[in-house]
Amino acid sequence: MAKIVLGLGTSHTPMLNAAAEEWRLFEELDRARPQRHKDGRPCRYEDLLRVADDRIEQALAPERLAARHAEAMAALAALTESLRGAELDTLIVIGDDQKEIYHDANMPSLLIYHGSTIANLPLRRRVPGPEWHRRPEWSQRASARYYEATAPRDYPVDSALAKHLIAALVEGDFDIACADRLPEGEGEGHAFGFVHRRLMEGMALPIVPVFLNTYFPPNQPTPRRCYRLGQAIRAAVEAYPGTARIGIVASGGLSHFTVDEALDGEIIRALRGKDAGALMALPREKLNSGSSEIRNWICAAGALEHLDLRWIRYVPGYRTPAGTGTGMCFAEWG
């Protein structure tokens, strides 16, 4: 039978595509975007600034930003090294879509892509919203690293495994949307582009893209649903004929755009302890905005129950005095 032999988790924040000295520049964007308190209530940047811990300012010293940037880069490089040495046949990528491909007219809660390839387009070939062109150059440069530099590239997809997963999950009473192509002229979103461009560094390993609508109400899957989906994916893989070596990667998270070290610590403790109950009971009001991507990790954890957590690194990526940034996390199971 096929087996899941490797699990990876990685944040995919644009902070990982930027230099350490550029992290403080994110304040311009954070002041403009909607924010949330740690308890999930919507707010503005100024509201976060009023209640922020004074010690956050210390974390923004240039030498501390440089140290955290280096720690995150080292963790990402370690994941790439493990992936290269794992001799996988396929990598299942669990990620979200932030209205890059799917929109309000059709926003699937769970979707598996089963085309023979999936395209990654250079940023200049994409069609971003009008606000994109008003972003500063450093921000556009960071976002461009999710995508091919000059020409589109079609990355291989393990279509046979994808179709097997769809059939097995439907048999298991999961209502799975499916797609065998992207809309004309569009390419994969940043959650998948980060895996191809930064984690895989362009290697041609086939993937199976699994999309969760982590971000947009009203049909975000519950933490319980995400965990059970991961369990069902593992069962489906183990029922797949042959001896394929399969990996799983969760792309995204942890807390952002407000860094919540307490929430992230709770998740890390649950991952270390294989505490399925704690992961499934995470409060949904805290899993919104960027923190919604924690669902991808919950799903991966369900699929990786049989493997040991080899290591996990957490980098609280503060970038403004208001405590905005990303709780960056990197992990390997095997």
Secondary structure, 3 states (H helix, E strand, C coil): CCEEEEEEEECCCHHHHCCHHHHHHHHHHHHHCCEECCCCCEECHHHHHHHCCCCHHHHCCHHHHHHHHHHHHHHHHHHHHHHHHCCCCEEEEEEECCCCCCECCECCCEEEECCCEEEECCHHHCCCCHHHHHCCHHHHHHHHCCCCCCCCEEEEECHHHHHHHHHHHHHCCCCCEEECCCCCCCCCCHHHHHHHHHHCCCCCCCEEEEEECCCCCCCCCCHHHHHHHHHHHHHHHHCCCCCCEEEEEEECCCCCCECCHHHHHHHHHHHHHCCHHHHHCCCHHHCCHHHHHHHHHHHHHHHCCCCCEEEEEEEEEECCCCCEEEEEEEEEEC
